Amino acid sequence: MVRAITSGGVLKRLQSIQKPNAAQFKKAETIVSSDDVSAQKSSVKPLDSRTLLKLRIHSELIKALDLKKGLTDTNGDASKELALKQKTQQVISQLVDRESPNMSRTDRVQIVKEVLDEALALGPLEDLLADESVTEIMVNGRDTIFIEKGGKVQKSDVTFTSNLQLRNVIERIVTPLGRRIDEKTPYVDARLKDGSRVHAIIEPLSIDGPALTIRKFAKKPITTKNYIEWGSMTQSMVDFLKICVENGLNVIISGGTGSGKTTLLNVISGFIPATERIITVEDAAELQLNQTHVVRLETRPANMEGTGAVTIRDLVRNTLRMRPDRIVVGECRGGEALDMLSAMNTGHDGSMTTVHSNSPREAIGRLETLCMMAGMDLPAKAIREQIAGAVDLIIQISRLSDGSRKIISITEVVGMQGESVTLQEIFRFKEEGFDKNRKIMGQFQAMGLIPAFIEEFERRGVKIPRTLFTTNPSSTSPLSTPPIKKVGS
């Protein structure tokens, strides 16, 4: 019985069924393109006639023009970019007239603009980037875009034509920076020309299509005056931070995601004297320092062969050979924290960085964890001693439930007591409920404590008004304080 089955029965017939070969697989891959996949995903939610029209125009445009080659050939030349834009716009106009001859003039202009933006620029993101009230853009696939306005997240009406167009826009952002995004490296950090921070992640890691997040760079530089007007801190706190930065205290800015750490770092780094040499180290260059003696360093991802990556830790180590007066690291999130603390402990006073944490005490724990990631196998107490010796001040910034951002604590790192790092709060924001518009009410308070480093400053001849540390609640209006004078000034 067994012999009959194996020799000439069911199994023989199964063997006769031809398996698909490599050529057939290749053919199937060609037929099911990325656009087809997008269409299949969209089958649950049918595409409207307008989107279908744009897809047809895109398809015909690709046949008529080699846009990828055209963009590469411009090589940043403004005149070539303008010529390519005019040529592309002309072709799109002709295609729109052919595909939809009875379209109204208003709709025609809008369709031409949208297709042109997706073909050569950043598609629907162009209008969102131009809107100064939008601070963050979050794209979750082609038809779901969220924006942040006034600290509140809301859904936008604009969409991409397809996931393929969204993917093209992402590649258009990262390619000029020498970075890439593909199946082998499906995520990337980058920046726009104006300095806005970009993060993108694509399929297969992002299941519902490419995800793109843009933290917009403010068109007008944010100053301490803005922070006071927004109620994010008081003039007393500004004066105190100015004294601390000018006189070389090492500062850690702590906060959660989107709390405004990098913006605050950019603002307070403006207090660094113009005579000092500053070296900045970032994943994607965002800091815009106004001083003249600045060297900006940016990390580099691995190449196609998986080699050549340059990390923040590599750059921090290099800065030590570049005679820096100040080292400013955009964010510590790995073993570079140990190198940063070592630099702070070895004569590079006045250095700054940011960390992700929700309180000054948590910031100490976060730094300790990051130092352990350096792989040096140091005992916990030795790391805490490094932190206590290196860090002078922790500024805690938070995004509150009403969308506002405030500096909720300025804390001095006093030293070590037993196994723990000792902290002393100098300023704090005390919440007192909500007003009728559900905005958080509260007041900034000086805790009445004089920081230990103030005596050292005064020995150097720095005049510091004691009114900065009075226990009366600080108002958000500027306080009248004597000018700060340094020896030799």
N, C-alpha and C positions, 0 to 999 in steps of 0.2 A: 504493500500500500504506500509506504513512505517512498519507495523507489519510483513508483508510478508518478507521484506528485512532483518529485525533484527532476525526473528525467524529461517528462513531456507534458505535465499538467499545467496547473495554474502558474507555477514559478517560471516555466518556459515562456508563457505568454507575457508575464510581467517583464521578463528580461528583454522581450522584443519591443517593449515600449521605449521609444528613443528619448534619452535624457537631453535637456537643453544644453547646448554647447556654449563656449565662451562668446562666440559671435552673436548667438541669439540673446545672451545676457546683455551684451553691448548695445544691441539694437533696442532692447527694452529700456535700457538706461537713457538712450537718445530720445525715445518717444516720451518717457515720463521725465520731462525736464522740471527744473525748479518752479517754473511758472505753472506747470500742470499740477504739481504738488500743491501750490498755493490755491489753485482753482478747486482742487479736490477738498481742501480744508474749508474753502469758502462755500462749498456746496450746501452746507448746513445753513449758511447765511448767504443767500444769493446776491451776486453783485448787481448794483443798480446800473441803469443804462449809461449814466455819465462815466462811471468807472470803466465799463466795458469799452466805451468810446476812447478813453485815454489809453487803455491797454492796446487797442488796435493802432492808435497813432504811434505809441511807443514802438510797437512791432515794426511798423512801416519805416519809422525814423531810423531804427537800427539797420534796416536793409539799405536805406539811402545814404547814411553817413557812418563812418567808423569813428564814433565819439571817443572811444578809449584812446585810440591813436591820436585823435585831435587834441584831447586834453594833455596827453603826454608831450606832444610837440610844442605846446604853448610854453612849457617850462617856466611858468611864472611871468612871462612877458605880457604886460598889460595890453599892448596893441594886438598881439596874436589872440589873446583871450577875447577881446572885443570883436575881432573879425570872426572867430569861431561862434560866438554868441549870435551875431547878426545872421550868419549863414544858417545856423541851426533854427533860429526863430523864423526865418524865411521858409525853410522846408516844413516846419511844423504848421505854419499858417496855410501852406498849400495843402497839406494833409487834412487839416481841419475842414477846409473848404470842400475837399473831395469827399470826406467821410460824412460830413453833416452840413450840406450846403444851405439849409434853411435855418441854421442857428442864429439867434439874435446877436447883435454886435457885442452887447455886454458879456453874454455867455462865451462868445468866441474869444474875446480878449482874455477872460479868466482862464479858459481851457489852455490857450497858448502859453500863458504865464506859468500855469501849474506844470504842464509838460516840460517846458523849458527849464524850470527850476529843478525838476527831477532828473532831467537829462544832464545838466551841467552844474547845478548848484546843490543845495541841500533840501530840495523839494519843499514840502509844507513847513519844514522847520525854519525856512527863511523868514516868514512873517512872525513866527514865535520868537526868533532871535532878535528881530527888530523891535519887538514890544518890550520896552524898558520895565514894565510892571511884572513881567515874567522872570522869575529868578531860577527856575529849574524846569527842565523838560524831560519827561520819562516816556519812552516809546515802548509799548508792550506788543510788538507785532504791528503789521501794516495799518490796522484799523482801530487801534486803541492807543491814544496819546493823552497823557496826563500832564498838567502843568502846575507849578506852584506860583500863586499870586498872593502877596501880603501874608506870607507864612501859611496859607491854606492851599491844600491840593484839590484840584478840580479837573474834570474831564474836558478835553478840548474837542471842538467839532471837526478839526482838520484830520485827514487821513492820508496815507500813502496809497498809490494805485495798486501796488502788489508788494509782497515780501522781497521779490527780486529787486525792485526799485529801492526799497529800504536798504537792502544789502549793498547795492551800488553806492548809495549815499555814504554808508559807513566806510567803504573802501576809499571813497573820494576824500574822506577826512584823514584816514590813517596813512595812505600811500605817500603823500608829500613829506611826512615825518620819518620816512624810512621804516615804518612799521607795517605789519601785515596781519590779516585776519583770514583764516581759512580753516578747513577741517582739522588740520594738524595743530593750529594755534587758534582755537575758537573764541578767544577773548582778548581784549586789548585796552590799554589806557592810552589816551592821546589828548590833544588840545586843539582848539580852533585857532585861527589867526589872531583873534582878539584876546586869547588867553583862557577862554572858557574850557573847563575840564570836561573830558569825554570818556565814558566807559561804554564798551560795546561787547556783547556776547551773542553768538549765533548758534544755529542748529549744529550738532544734535544736542548741545547742552541746554539751549533755550528751546523748549519743546514747541511753543506756539509761534515760532518765527523769531527773527532777530530782535534783541532788546537793546535799547540805546538810552543812555542817561547823560544829560548835559547839565553841568552846574555852570550857569552863566557868569561871565566876568562883567562886572559893573562898568558901564561906559564912562561914568564920571567917578574918579577916585574917591573912595570912602575915607572920611577923616574922623578924627575924634569928635569934631563938632557934630557930625551926623549921629554918632553914638549918643551924644548928650541930647540932641533933638528927639531921637527915637526913644529916649528913656532907658537906654541900655546900660548906661553908667553915669556917674556924676563928674563934675569938674574936679572935685577932690580926688577921685580915683584916677582921673587922667593925669593930674599933677603928680600923684604918687608914682604911677607907672613911668612917667617921663623921667623922674628922678632915678628910679631903679634901672631903667634901660641905659640912660646916659652914663651912669656910674658902674656899668658892667656887671649887673646881676644876671645870673643864668636863669632863664625863664622857661617854664613848661606851660603850654596852653592846653587845657584838658576840656573835653566835651564829647557829646554824642555825635552821631552822623547828622550832617546838615545843620549843626548848631552855630556854625560861623567861625570855626577855629582858624582856617586859613586866612579869611578876611581880617580877623583880629591880628593874626601874626603879621600880615602885610602892613596894617596900620601902626602897630607899636614898633615895628622895625624901622619905621620912619623917624623914631627918636634917636637912632644910632648916629653919632656924630659923623659928619661928611668926611672927616680926616681919616677914618678907620677903613681898613680893607675888609670887605664882607664877601663871603663865599656862600652861595645858596645851593642846596642839594634837594632835588625833587624828582618824583616819578614822572610827572608831566609839569613842565615849567608854568607856574601860575603867578608866583610872586612878582610884583612890579615895584622894585625899590627905586627911589628917586636919587639916591646918592650916586656919585660918579665912579667911585672905586669899588665896583661890584663885579664878581665873576659868577655867572650862572651855570650850574651843572645839571644835566638831566640824564636819567638812566637810559639804558638801551636794551631792548629784548634780544633774545637769541636769533640767529639767522636761520636760513632754511636747513642748514646741517645741524642745528641745535647747539651751536657754539657762538661765542662772541658776546654773550650777555654781560652787561655791566650793571651791577645792583647798587642800591643806595649805600650799602655797606662798603662796597669797593670805592665809591666816590667819597664817602666820609673819610676813609683812610687816606685817600689822595689829597684831600684838603689839608691834612696835617703837614704836607710837604710844600704847601703853596703860601706859606707865611700869612695865614689868616689872622686878623684881629677878632673877627666874629664869624662863627659858623651858624648858618640858619638852615635847618633841615625841615622841609615841608611837613613830613610826618614820620614818626618812628613807629614801625609795626613789625619789626623783626630784630635780628641780632645787632643791627646798626645802633641800637639803643646803648649797648655796652661801649661801642666805639665813641659815641657821642658823649657819654658820661666821662670816659677817659679823657677826651679832649677838654671838657669843662673843668676837669680836675688838674689839667696840666698847662694852665696859663691862658687858655682861650676864654677868658671871662666875657660875659655878655652874650653868650650863645643862646639860641632859642630853637624850640621844636614844638610839635603838637603830638598828643596821644589821644586815643579813644578811651574815655572813661567818664563816669557819671558824678564823681566827687574827687576832691583833692586826695583823700585817703585812698580811694580806688586807683587814682593816678600813680601813687607810689607802688601799689601792688601790680599795676599794669607794667610799669617800668621794670620791676623785679622779674616778672614773667618774660618780658622781651629780652632782658639780659641773659636769662637762662637759655633762650633760643640761640644764643651765640655759640653754644657748644663748648664753653670753656670749663664747665664742671666746677664752678665756683660755689662755695657754701652760701646759703641764703643771707647769713649775717654779713659776709664780706660784700655782697651786692648791695645790701641796705646801707652799709657804711659808704659805699661809692655814691649812692643816691643822695644820702644826707650831706656828703661833702661837696657834691657837684651842684645840686639844684638849690637855688635860693628862694624861688617864688613859683607858686602854682596859681594860674588864673583859670577859674572854672567858668565856662560859658555854656548856656543851655538854651534850647528852643522850648519855650513854655507851651502849655496846652492851647493858648489863644493865638499861637503862631509867632508871638514876639520872641526876640532873642535878647537875653540879658546876661551880663556878667554877674553871676549869683554869689561868687566868692573870690577874694584875693587872699591867699594863704601863704605865710612864711614857713619855710622848712628850717626849723631851729637846729636840729641835730639828732643825735641818738640818745635814747634812754633805755638801757638794757638791750633788748632784742628789737625794739621798735623805733621807727623814725618819728620824731616829735614835730608836730605841726602847730601853728598859731595863726588863727584867722584874724586878718586885719580889717577887711570890709566884707559885708554880706548883703544880699537882697532878701528882705523878709516879705513873704506874700501875706496879703490881708484880705483875700477874697476876690470877688468879681464885681464890676460895675454893671449898669443896666444893659450894656452892649456885650456882656460876657468877656470883657477885657480884664486881665488880671491886674488887681490893684496891689500896691505894696510900696515899700520905701527902702532905700539904700541906707545902711547903717555902718558907721565906723565903730569898731568894737572897743575903742578906748585903749588899745594896746600899742605900745611903741615897739616897732620891729628892732631886733637886736642889731641889725646892720646900720641903723641910723646913727649910732654913736661913732662908728667907723667913718661914715660919710662926713660927719661934723668935724672929726679930727683932720680930714682932708681939706676942710674949709668950705664944705657944701652947706649952705644955709637952708634949713628945712623948717617951714612953719609948723608948729605943733597943732595948729587948727585943723590940719589934715586928719588928725587922729582923735578929734573930740567925739564924745559918746552921743552928742545930739544927732538925730537923724539928718543925713545929708539931703539937700534938695537937689533937684535935677538942674537947677540954674547954676551958672558959674559962680564960684566963690572968689572973693578978692583975696589973693595970696601974694606975698612979696615975691619978686623975681628970684629965680634960682641961680645962684652964682657959684661957679667952680673956681678952684685955685688956678691962677694964670689966665683967667678969662677977662 
